[in-house]
């Protein structure tokens, strides 16, 4: 993927230990600096959910929003894999599998995600890069004027 001029916002369930662990893993291997993770329950998360009408998705899937496009389920995971370096980028070959089948696999994992992780609580991940975890609208505005433009 090319260099991004617009930020990539990744909405995730900030209360799910599996989801938080997954975000930590993605942050570790990202090669694109303009990816920002937004807990769905945070001020910024609530604003994005309302602005992009993704309330039906936020509890069931990761949501990637960039340049006005919305990616959910396996499409969101494939999008993020393409932004990762090394071996993980090679795994994008699995993204050639029909999306319906990938979404079924995604839904099975999402349905059982609470049982896939032993911890009952987990704190929001921290990052070495400032502002990678975005929780406020003010912080989103510091990053870019998008998505505030119409």
Secondary structure, DSSP 8 states (H G I E B T S, - for coil): ----SS-EEEEE-TT-HHHHHHHHHHHHHB--TTEEEEETTSHHHHHHHHHTT-TTTTTTS-EEEETTEEEEHHHHHHHHHHTB-THHHHGGGGGGS-HHHHHHHHHHHHHTHHHH---S-------SSTTSB--SHHHHHHH-STTT--
